[in-house]
Amino acid sequence: MNKKKLAIIGVGPRGLYAAENFITQLSITESSTLVELLLFEETGDFGNGQVYNTEQVKSNWINITERILTLPKREEVVYNGITIPGFSCYHQWANLNYDEIDGAEADTYPPRAKIGAYLKQRFTSFITPLLLHKMAFLYQQKVTNIQIENNAKVSITTPNKTYTNLDEVLLTIGHQPTYVTQQLVKWHSNFKSNTNVKLFLDPYPVKNYIDVTNTKNKTTVGVRGFGLAMLDVMRAAVAKQGTFKITEERTQKCQFNTGKNVNTVIVPFSLDGLPPVPKPLNKNIDDLYKPSDEQIYNFEKEIGDKTAQSNATGVDFLVSAIAPIVASIYVSLPHTLEAQNYTLKQVEEAAFKWITNQNYKHSLLLPTATPIVALLNSYIGMATATNAISLDFCVGQVWRHCQPSIYKQLSYNNCSNSVFAKIIKLDEEIKRYSYGPPVESIQQMLALVKAGILNLDFVNNPEIELSNNGWVLKSKDKSIVANIMVNSVLDAPDITAVKSDLVKSLLHNESIKIVNDNLGVHTTKEGYLVEKTTDNILPIALLGRLAKGTVIGVDAILECFGDRPIEWAKAAVKKK
């Protein structure tokens, strides 16, 4: 009887789903192969991973509404006489029935710890029978090296041991630590001996700085970055000093209630000073931006055309496919800025120009030079359908609905590496709209502004000087000194910036292909690494962020439970 020894490194949501599908495929094929699963998760958070740690604070929110969090159920599996019980889909587990929930009800965005609880329970129910029958083994260890042995087997090394004679290895390692920027290196060097000034290089876990920012002492917290992570930093910085209360359901307007003087001031900033844009408040509003089935079918056909991909020299083939959808939806909206003054073709042209150049100016677009509080209020008005909709807001929401099609049709495409890098860059640029937070998060910002806690005077690329007291931020005729700094800028997908020993061991392996622009590792459709000189398929597979450049759309939890782990599992079971 055949025996297969498989290691999965990184057992968060993607590693969990891959392992589930591997056993499921063995069951479907009625394989008699004996399997030994070695599962490595450095954090010990098996199934949920560090991002969905169940002990993190409740103020860390997921930015995907529960309404679309359709994590699929697991059917019961019987493999080699071992029964692995089924597990419910997320909606059933969370007791959410969207057939009965009114579409006018505000969407919910749960804390990440709640998603972690679901994932952890799901993993436990899956792994317990395999552990009892000694078919699986769990290792809370950091994998530092991976090598292909002479006999085409794989070995992996941890600080404790080297595991040899593995038939294959699957890497589902998600975000990896990266080398810090020169700016952060300079800051760290300047203040490392100053106990009164503190620099936190990562926004997570917030427990590292939550006590430092919630004190009776006067504290000014600079936040490098003005995106989704900044919102979690903001909530953590005042978590012990008061509570938010929604005072108006229709717009999710908030106030910050505190029974004491708050001595904390939060000062976020970024290179462009542009805030994340809230998603529509509820299903009814969101559905206004949803393309029809016919539009999605034609869109996928157009961008999935292999000849068009091969001939592409830039992103125009993608933008020209989505701009007509945006235009037709925009002119059908009940309240727009000035759509009635333009023909459908003119709206389409304006959408095309803005998508390819977000500095483009037009009367249908919300001016980014609008004062920041007014800008936030405008976005809230659009997201709650109480204000006229700008074309850029419409683009972002339509893009979000089209993203699954973009990810499906443009992963493993015929585009050149340079064109695909441009597509990924464009998708990243529009994430300010398409990956936006709930309306409530933006209302919390405004509540803290009103309370004198959140200072938005320095959001747009301030001058920064270092002094003995901290960071001196200057903008126009104003200045402020921050004695605490939290870096909330998350790493861009650049594999050469990753500093983990495991990834460096892969990069130093001359046989593995790296895609253009240092985005990630070249993989097959099933996730396997490809040998550089021969194009042979290696016994190492990689799913997730570090394959960016071959695939697109790897970070979202819905992608962790998507088609790619299934395709890998099917291929892994077929391999001898």
LUMLUM-302681 format. One record per residue (C-alpha): y, x negated, z negated; residue in three letters. Coordinates in steps of 0.5 Angstrom, whole numbers, padded with zeros to 4 digits, always signed. Example, Ala and Ser with C-alpha at 12.3 -4.5 7.8 and 13.67 -1.06 7.14 Angstrom:
BEGIN
-0009-0025-0016ALA/-0002-0027-0014SER/
END
This chain:
BEGIN
+0000+0000+0000MET/+0007-0003+0002ASN/+0012-0004-0004LYS/+0019-0005-0003LYS/+0024-0008-0007LYS/+0031-0006-0006LEU/+0038-0008-0010ALA/+0044-0003-0010ILE/+0050-0007-0013ILE/+0056-0002-0015GLY/+0053+0004-0018VAL/+0059+0009-0018GLY/+0059+0015-0014PRO/+0057+0012-0007ARG/+0052+0008-0010GLY/+0049+0014-0014LEU/+0049+0018-0007TYR/+0046+0013-0003ALA/+0040+0012-0009ALA/+0039+0020-0009GLU/+0039+0020-0001ASN/+0034+0014-0001PHE/+0029+0017-0005ILE/+0030+0024-0002THR/+0028+0020+0005GLN/+0022+0017+0002LEU/+0020+0024+0000SER/+0022+0027+0007ILE/+0018+0022+0011THR/+0012+0023+0006GLU/+0012+0015+0005SER/+0007+0012+0001SER/+0011+0006+0000THR/+0012+0004-0007LEU/+0019+0003-0009VAL/+0022-0002-0014GLU/+0030+0000-0015LEU/+0034-0005-0018LEU/+0041-0002-0020LEU/+0047-0007-0022PHE/+0053-0004-0025GLU/+0058-0009-0029GLU/+0062-0004-0032THR/+0056+0000-0035GLY/+0059+0007-0032ASP/+0052+0008-0028PHE/+0054+0014-0023GLY/+0061+0015-0025ASN/+0064+0008-0024GLY/+0070+0005-0027GLN/+0075+0010-0023VAL/+0071+0016-0026TYR/+0070+0013-0033ASN/+0069+0019-0038THR/+0073+0015-0044GLU/+0080+0015-0040GLN/+0086+0019-0042VAL/+0086+0026-0039LYS/+0093+0024-0036SER/+0089+0020-0031ASN/+0089+0026-0025TRP/+0085+0026-0019ILE/+0089+0027-0013ASN/+0084+0032-0010ILE/+0084+0039-0011THR/+0078+0042-0014GLU/+0078+0047-0009ARG/+0076+0042-0004ILE/+0072+0038-0008LEU/+0065+0040-0005THR/+0061+0035-0008LEU/+0054+0037-0005PRO/+0048+0039-0010LYS/+0042+0035-0010ARG/+0035+0039-0008GLU/+0029+0038-0013GLU/+0025+0032-0010VAL/+0018+0030-0011VAL/+0016+0023-0009TYR/+0009+0020-0010ASN/+0008+0025-0016GLY/+0014+0024-0019ILE/+0019+0030-0020THR/+0026+0029-0019ILE/+0030+0035-0021PRO/+0036+0038-0017GLY/+0043+0038-0019PHE/+0048+0043-0018SER/+0054+0042-0014CYS/+0061+0041-0017TYR/+0064+0048-0016HIS/+0057+0051-0020GLN/+0057+0045-0025TRP/+0065+0047-0026ALA/+0064+0054-0026ASN/+0069+0055-0020LEU/+0067+0061-0015ASN/+0073+0060-0010TYR/+0070+0067-0007ASP/+0073+0070-0013GLU/+0079+0066-0014ILE/+0086+0069-0011ASP/+0089+0064-0006GLY/+0096+0065-0009ALA/+0093+0062-0015GLU/+0096+0054-0016ALA/+0090+0049-0014ASP/+0088+0045-0020THR/+0087+0038-0020TYR/+0082+0035-0026PRO/+0083+0029-0030PRO/+0078+0024-0027ARG/+0074+0024-0034ALA/+0072+0031-0032LYS/+0069+0028-0025ILE/+0066+0022-0029GLY/+0062+0027-0033ALA/+0059+0031-0027TYR/+0057+0024-0024LEU/+0054+0021-0030LYS/+0050+0027-0032GLN/+0048+0028-0025ARG/+0046+0020-0025PHE/+0042+0021-0031THR/+0038+0027-0029SER/+0036+0023-0023PHE/+0035+0016-0026ILE/+0031+0019-0032THR/+0024+0020-0028PRO/+0025+0014-0024LEU/+0026+0010-0031LEU/+0020+0013-0034LEU/+0015+0011-0028HIS/+0018+0004-0028LYS/+0021+0005-0021MET/+0028+0004-0023ALA/+0031-0002-0027PHE/+0038-0002-0030LEU/+0043-0008-0031TYR/+0049-0008-0034GLN/+0051-0015-0030GLN/+0056-0018-0026LYS/+0053-0020-0019VAL/+0056-0027-0017THR/+0052-0029-0011ASN/+0048-0026-0005ILE/+0044-0031-0001GLN/+0039-0029+0005ILE/+0032-0033+0004GLU/+0028-0037+0009ASN/+0023-0032+0009ASN/+0028-0026+0011ALA/+0028-0024+0004LYS/+0035-0023-0001VAL/+0036-0026-0007SER/+0042-0024-0012ILE/+0045-0028-0018THR/+0048-0026-0024THR/+0050-0030-0030PRO/+0044-0028-0034ASN/+0039-0029-0028LYS/+0037-0030-0021THR/+0033-0024-0018TYR/+0029-0026-0012THR/+0024-0023-0006ASN/+0028-0017-0005LEU/+0027-0014+0001ASP/+0034-0011+0002GLU/+0041-0011-0002VAL/+0046-0005-0001LEU/+0053-0007-0003LEU/+0057-0001-0006THR/+0062-0004-0010ILE/+0069-0001-0008GLY/+0075-0004-0011HIS/+0075-0011-0012GLN/+0079-0016-0016PRO/+0084-0019-0012THR/+0089-0025-0012TYR/+0096-0023-0015VAL/+0102-0024-0010THR/+0107-0030-0011GLN/+0112-0025-0014GLN/+0107-0023-0020LEU/+0105-0030-0021VAL/+0112-0032-0022LYS/+0113-0027-0027TRP/+0107-0028-0031HIS/+0109-0036-0031SER/+0116-0034-0033ASN/+0114-0029-0039PHE/+0107-0032-0041LYS/+0109-0035-0048SER/+0115-0030-0049ASN/+0111-0024-0054THR/+0117-0020-0053ASN/+0116-0019-0046VAL/+0110-0016-0043LYS/+0107-0016-0036LEU/+0101-0012-0034PHE/+0098-0013-0028LEU/+0094-0007-0027ASP/+0096+0000-0028PRO/+0088+0002-0030TYR/+0086+0002-0036PRO/+0092+0005-0039VAL/+0090+0004-0046LYS/+0092-0003-0045ASN/+0099-0001-0045TYR/+0099+0006-0048ILE/+0101+0003-0055ASP/+0106-0002-0053VAL/+0110+0004-0049THR/+0109+0009-0054ASN/+0113+0006-0060THR/+0119+0007-0064LYS/+0122+0001-0062ASN/+0127+0002-0056LYS/+0123+0000-0050THR/+0124+0000-0042THR/+0118+0000-0038VAL/+0119-0002-0031GLY/+0114+0000-0026VAL/+0113-0004-0020ARG/+0111+0001-0014GLY/+0113+0009-0013PHE/+0106+0012-0011GLY/+0100+0016-0014LEU/+0098+0010-0020ALA/+0106+0010-0022MET/+0105+0018-0024LEU/+0099+0016-0029ASP/+0103+0010-0031VAL/+0109+0015-0033MET/+0105+0020-0036ARG/+0101+0015-0040ALA/+0108+0012-0042ALA/+0110+0018-0046VAL/+0103+0021-0048ALA/+0104+0020-0055LYS/+0111+0022-0055GLN/+0111+0029-0053GLY/+0108+0034-0048THR/+0109+0038-0041PHE/+0110+0045-0041LYS/+0110+0049-0035ILE/+0116+0054-0035THR/+0115+0057-0028GLU/+0109+0058-0025GLU/+0111+0060-0018ARG/+0114+0053-0017THR/+0110+0049-0023GLN/+0117+0047-0026LYS/+0116+0043-0033CYS/+0120+0041-0039GLN/+0118+0035-0043PHE/+0118+0038-0051ASN/+0118+0033-0056THR/+0120+0033-0063GLY/+0123+0026-0064LYS/+0128+0022-0060ASN/+0124+0018-0055VAL/+0126+0011-0054ASN/+0122+0010-0048THR/+0126+0009-0041VAL/+0121+0009-0035ILE/+0124+0005-0029VAL/+0120+0006-0022PRO/+0122+0002-0016PHE/+0119+0000-0009SER/+0121-0003-0003LEU/+0123+0003+0001ASP/+0124+0008-0006GLY/+0120+0014-0002LEU/+0116+0018-0007PRO/+0109+0021-0006PRO/+0110+0028-0003VAL/+0106+0034-0006PRO/+0101+0038-0003LYS/+0102+0045-0002PRO/+0101+0049-0009LEU/+0095+0054-0007ASN/+0090+0056-0002LYS/+0095+0061+0002ASN/+0100+0056+0003ILE/+0095+0050+0005ASP/+0092+0055+0010ASP/+0099+0055+0014LEU/+0098+0048+0016TYR/+0090+0048+0018LYS/+0089+0048+0025PRO/+0084+0053+0028SER/+0077+0051+0030ASP/+0078+0051+0037GLU/+0084+0046+0036GLN/+0080+0041+0031ILE/+0074+0041+0037TYR/+0079+0039+0042ASN/+0082+0034+0038PHE/+0075+0031+0036GLU/+0073+0031+0044LYS/+0080+0028+0046GLU/+0080+0022+0040ILE/+0073+0021+0041GLY/+0073+0020+0048ASP/+0070+0013+0049LYS/+0074+0011+0055THR/+0080+0013+0052ALA/+0078+0009+0046GLN/+0077+0003+0051SER/+0083+0003+0054ASN/+0088+0004+0048ALA/+0093-0001+0047THR/+0096+0002+0041GLY/+0096+0009+0037VAL/+0099+0013+0043ASP/+0092+0016+0045PHE/+0091+0019+0037LEU/+0098+0021+0036VAL/+0098+0025+0043SER/+0092+0029+0041ALA/+0095+0031+0034ILE/+0102+0032+0036ALA/+0101+0039+0040PRO/+0097+0041+0034ILE/+0103+0040+0029VAL/+0108+0043+0034ALA/+0104+0049+0035SER/+0103+0050+0027ILE/+0110+0048+0026TYR/+0113+0053+0030VAL/+0109+0059+0027SER/+0111+0057+0020LEU/+0115+0063+0017PRO/+0121+0058+0015HIS/+0123+0052+0018THR/+0129+0047+0018LEU/+0131+0049+0026GLU/+0125+0050+0030ALA/+0128+0056+0033GLN/+0133+0051+0036ASN/+0128+0047+0040TYR/+0122+0049+0045THR/+0115+0047+0043LEU/+0115+0041+0048LYS/+0121+0038+0044GLN/+0118+0039+0037VAL/+0112+0036+0040GLU/+0116+0030+0042GLU/+0120+0030+0036ALA/+0113+0030+0032ALA/+0110+0024+0037PHE/+0116+0020+0036LYS/+0116+0021+0028TRP/+0109+0019+0027ILE/+0110+0013+0031THR/+0116+0011+0028ASN/+0118+0014+0021GLN/+0125+0011+0022ASN/+0126+0016+0027TYR/+0132+0021+0026LYS/+0132+0028+0028HIS/+0135+0035+0025SER/+0128+0037+0024LEU/+0126+0032+0019LEU/+0128+0031+0012LEU/+0133+0025+0012PRO/+0130+0020+0007THR/+0137+0017+0005ALA/+0137+0024+0001THR/+0139+0022-0006PRO/+0132+0022-0010ILE/+0132+0028-0014VAL/+0135+0032-0008ALA/+0129+0029-0004LEU/+0124+0031-0010LEU/+0127+0038-0010ASN/+0126+0039-0003SER/+0119+0037-0003TYR/+0117+0042-0008ILE/+0121+0047-0005GLY/+0116+0046+0001MET/+0110+0045-0002ALA/+0111+0052-0006THR/+0114+0055+0000ALA/+0121+0057-0003THR/+0124+0052+0002ASN/+0125+0051+0009ALA/+0119+0046+0012ILE/+0121+0040+0015SER/+0117+0037+0021LEU/+0115+0031+0017ASP/+0112+0035+0011PHE/+0108+0039+0017CYS/+0106+0033+0020VAL/+0103+0030+0013GLY/+0099+0037+0012GLN/+0096+0037+0019VAL/+0094+0030+0019TRP/+0091+0031+0012ARG/+0087+0037+0015HIS/+0085+0033+0021CYS/+0083+0027+0017GLN/+0076+0028+0017PRO/+0076+0029+0024SER/+0079+0022+0025ILE/+0075+0019+0020TYR/+0069+0021+0024LYS/+0071+0020+0031GLN/+0074+0013+0030LEU/+0069+0010+0025SER/+0065+0005+0030TYR/+0069+0007+0036ASN/+0070+0003+0042ASN/+0077+0001+0041CYS/+0079-0007+0040SER/+0080-0010+0033ASN/+0087-0010+0034SER/+0088-0003+0036VAL/+0083+0000+0030PHE/+0088-0004+0025ALA/+0094-0001+0028LYS/+0090+0006+0027ILE/+0088+0004+0020ILE/+0096+0002+0019LYS/+0098+0009+0021LEU/+0093+0013+0017ASP/+0096+0009+0011GLU/+0103+0010+0012GLU/+0102+0017+0013ILE/+0098+0017+0006LYS/+0105+0018+0002ARG/+0104+0026+0005TYR/+0097+0027+0006SER/+0094+0024+0000TYR/+0100+0027-0004GLY/+0099+0029-0012PRO/+0100+0036-0014PRO/+0107+0039-0015VAL/+0106+0039-0022GLU/+0106+0032-0022SER/+0113+0032-0019ILE/+0116+0037-0023GLN/+0114+0032-0029GLN/+0118+0027-0026MET/+0124+0031-0026LEU/+0123+0034-0033ALA/+0123+0027-0035LEU/+0129+0025-0031VAL/+0132+0031-0035LYS/+0130+0029-0041ALA/+0133+0022-0040GLY/+0127+0018-0040ILE/+0125+0017-0033LEU/+0131+0013-0029ASN/+0131+0014-0022LEU/+0137+0010-0020ASP/+0133+0003-0018PHE/+0127+0006-0014VAL/+0130+0003-0007ASN/+0128-0004-0007ASN/+0133-0007-0013PRO/+0135-0014-0014GLU/+0130-0017-0019ILE/+0132-0023-0024GLU/+0129-0026-0030LEU/+0132-0027-0036SER/+0129-0028-0043ASN/+0129-0021-0045ASN/+0125-0019-0039GLY/+0127-0016-0032TRP/+0134-0015-0030VAL/+0134-0010-0024LEU/+0140-0009-0020LYS/+0142-0003-0015SER/+0149-0003-0013LYS/+0154-0003-0019ASP/+0148-0001-0024LYS/+0143-0006-0028SER/+0138-0005-0033ILE/+0133-0010-0037VAL/+0126-0008-0037ALA/+0122-0011-0043ASN/+0115-0009-0040ILE/+0113-0009-0033MET/+0107-0005-0030VAL/+0104-0007-0023ASN/+0102+0000-0020SER/+0101-0003-0013VAL/+0094-0002-0011LEU/+0091-0007-0007ASP/+0091-0007+0001ALA/+0085-0007+0005PRO/+0085-0015+0006ASP/+0078-0018+0005ILE/+0081-0025+0004THR/+0085-0023-0002ALA/+0079-0021-0006VAL/+0077-0026-0011LYS/+0070-0024-0014SER/+0065-0029-0013ASP/+0060-0024-0010LEU/+0065-0023-0004VAL/+0067-0030-0004LYS/+0059-0032-0003SER/+0059-0027+0003LEU/+0065-0030+0006LEU/+0063-0037+0006HIS/+0056-0035+0009ASN/+0058-0037+0016GLU/+0053-0032+0019SER/+0057-0025+0017ILE/+0062-0022+0022LYS/+0069-0021+0019ILE/+0073-0016+0023VAL/+0080-0017+0026ASN/+0086-0017+0021ASP/+0082-0019+0015ASN/+0080-0012+0014LEU/+0073-0012+0012GLY/+0066-0014+0014VAL/+0063-0012+0021HIS/+0057-0007+0020THR/+0053-0002+0024THR/+0053+0005+0024LYS/+0048+0005+0018GLU/+0052+0000+0014GLY/+0048-0006+0015TYR/+0051-0013+0016LEU/+0051-0016+0023VAL/+0049-0024+0024GLU/+0055-0027+0028LYS/+0052-0031+0033THR/+0046-0027+0035THR/+0048-0020+0033ASP/+0041-0019+0029ASN/+0041-0014+0023ILE/+0041-0017+0016LEU/+0038-0014+0010PRO/+0044-0013+0007ILE/+0048-0007+0008ALA/+0055-0005+0006LEU/+0058+0002+0005LEU/+0065+0003+0003GLY/+0072-0001+0002ARG/+0070-0007+0004LEU/+0067-0005+0011ALA/+0074-0002+0013LYS/+0076-0004+0020GLY/+0069-0002+0022THR/+0070+0005+0019VAL/+0076+0008+0017ILE/+0077+0013+0011GLY/+0073+0010+0006VAL/+0076+0011-0001ASP/+0076+0018-0002ALA/+0071+0021-0007ILE/+0069+0026-0001LEU/+0067+0020+0003GLU/+0063+0017-0002CYS/+0058+0024-0001PHE/+0059+0024+0006GLY/+0055+0022+0012ASP/+0055+0014+0011ARG/+0050+0014+0005PRO/+0045+0019+0009ILE/+0045+0015+0015GLU/+0044+0008+0011TRP/+0038+0012+0007ALA/+0035+0014+0013LYS/+0035+0007+0016ALA/+0033+0004+0010ALA/+0027+0008+0009VAL/+0025+0006+0017LYS/+0025-0001+0016LYS/+0019-0005+0014LYS/
END
